[in-house]
C-alpha cells in the first residue's frame, strides 16, 4: 500500500504540475492571441484610414479643379461683358456723333431755305402767310 500511495501521490503532483504548465502555456497563448488581435486591429484601422484619406484627397482635388475652372470661366465671362460694353459705348458714341452731324446738316438746310425765303418773298407776302398760318393753327387747337 505504501508504494501505491506514493505512486498516486507522485501521479497527482505530476498531474498538478502538468495542469499548471498547461495553464501557463494557455495564458501565454491567450496573451499572444490578444496582442495579435490588437496589432491586426491597429493595422486594419490604419489601412482603412489611409484608404479613406486617399478618397477624401481625390474628392478635394476634383473639387479644387472644378472650382478653378468655374472661376476662370466667370472671369472670362466678365472680360467678355466688359469688351461688349466697350464696343457698345464706342458704337453709341459714333451714332450720336453721326446723328449730330446729320442734325446740323438739316439745320443748315432749313436755315438756307429760310434765308432764301427772306430774300425772295416780299415783306407784305411774308406777313400775310404768317397770319394765315397763325389762324389755321388757332383753329386746329380749338
GIZIRA-V776750 format. One record per residue. N is the residue number from 1. RES is the residue in three letters. D_FIRST is the distance of its C-alpha to the first C-alpha in Angstrom with 2 decimals. Layout:
N:RES:D_FIRST
N:RES:D_FIRST
This chain:
1:UNK:0.00
2:UNK:3.80
3:UNK:5.37
4:UNK:5.02
5:UNK:6.13
6:UNK:8.53
7:UNK:9.73
8:UNK:10.47
9:UNK:12.00
10:UNK:13.96
11:UNK:14.92
12:UNK:16.20
13:UNK:18.08
14:UNK:19.58
15:UNK:20.47
16:UNK:22.11
17:UNK:23.91
18:UNK:25.06
19:UNK:26.26
20:UNK:28.08
21:UNK:29.64
22:UNK:30.69
23:UNK:32.19
24:UNK:34.03
25:UNK:35.35
26:UNK:36.31
27:UNK:38.14
28:UNK:39.95
29:UNK:40.89
30:UNK:42.19
31:UNK:44.13
32:UNK:45.61
33:UNK:46.53
34:UNK:48.27
35:UNK:50.15
36:UNK:51.27
37:UNK:52.43
38:UNK:54.38
39:UNK:55.93
40:UNK:56.90
41:UNK:58.39
42:UNK:60.46
43:UNK:61.64
44:UNK:62.52
45:UNK:64.43
46:UNK:66.25
47:UNK:67.27
48:UNK:68.41
49:UNK:70.30
50:UNK:72.00
51:UNK:72.95
52:UNK:74.33
53:UNK:76.21
54:UNK:77.77
55:UNK:78.96
56:UNK:80.39
57:UNK:82.11
58:UNK:83.61
59:UNK:84.88
60:UNK:86.37
61:UNK:88.08
62:UNK:89.54
63:UNK:90.77
64:UNK:92.35
65:UNK:94.11
66:UNK:95.40
67:UNK:96.57
68:UNK:98.32
69:UNK:100.06
70:UNK:101.06
71:UNK:102.49
72:UNK:104.43
73:UNK:105.82
74:UNK:106.90
75:UNK:108.56
76:UNK:110.37
77:UNK:111.55
78:UNK:112.77
79:UNK:114.69
80:UNK:116.22
81:UNK:117.28
82:UNK:118.90
83:UNK:120.73
84:UNK:121.89
85:UNK:123.21
86:UNK:125.03
87:UNK:126.64
88:UNK:127.64
89:UNK:129.13
90:UNK:131.11
91:UNK:132.39
92:UNK:133.36
93:UNK:135.21
94:UNK:137.02
95:UNK:137.98
96:UNK:139.18
97:UNK:141.26
98:UNK:142.60
99:UNK:143.42
100:UNK:145.17
101:UNK:147.23
102:UNK:148.27
103:UNK:149.08
104:UNK:151.26
105:UNK:152.98
106:UNK:153.71
107:UNK:155.01
108:UNK:157.35
109:UNK:158.53
110:UNK:159.24
111:UNK:161.03
112:UNK:163.15
113:UNK:164.13
114:UNK:164.96
115:UNK:167.03
116:UNK:168.87
117:UNK:169.51
118:UNK:170.83
119:UNK:173.12
120:UNK:174.61
121:UNK:174.66
122:UNK:177.39
123:UNK:176.59
124:UNK:178.17
125:UNK:176.25
126:UNK:172.96
127:UNK:173.47
128:UNK:174.42
129:UNK:171.25
130:UNK:169.04
131:UNK:170.59
132:UNK:170.10
133:UNK:166.47
134:UNK:165.95
135:UNK:167.47
136:UNK:165.25
137:UNK:162.17
138:UNK:163.16
139:UNK:163.69
140:UNK:160.32
141:UNK:158.60
142:UNK:160.38
